[in-house]
Amino acid sequence: MPKNFRTSFKTREEAYSALPSWLGQYQPVSISSQWVFDWEAIGSLVRKRRVKTGMSLRSMAKWMNISATYLSDLERGLRPWPLERLHDATNVLDLSERQAL
């Protein structure tokens, strides 16, 4: 499995380093000596940031080159966030925040 699609990590530090810096307050959890993410919590943080910037779900999905349904599933924690998509979301949200200034 490619590194950017992993959902568990051997150390807490490895888990933290995989996340965008704005999710730094998020705490990965340890399960059976593996560090994992609560995808529902991460999706909720992404949704809150998206709403705060005033970006619609469809608009963000279009910028990320994914379907709105897939983004909705990610935000609701129904699917795990591939780290590649999490970084795409970060880039789109950063651009949106800069334009709002």
C-alpha positions, 0 to 999 in steps of 0.5 A: 500500500502506498504511504499516502494511503496508509491508515495506521502508523507505528509511532505517534510522530509518524502519524502526526507527520502525515497530517497537514499542519492545520490539523496539528491539534488533532490527536491520533489514537493508539489501537493494538500498538498502531496509531490510527486516525478518527476519520469522522473527527478529521472530516468534521474539522475539514467541513468546519474549515470549508464552511468557515471559508464560505466554500460550498461542498460542490465547489471544493469537490470540483477544485479537488477533482473529486465528486461532491458525494465522495467529499461528503462521505469523507467529511462525514467519516464514512470513508477514510481520508487518503492523505493525498486527498487531505493535502488536496483539501488543505491546498484548496482551503488555503487558497480560499482563505487567502482570497477571502483576505 
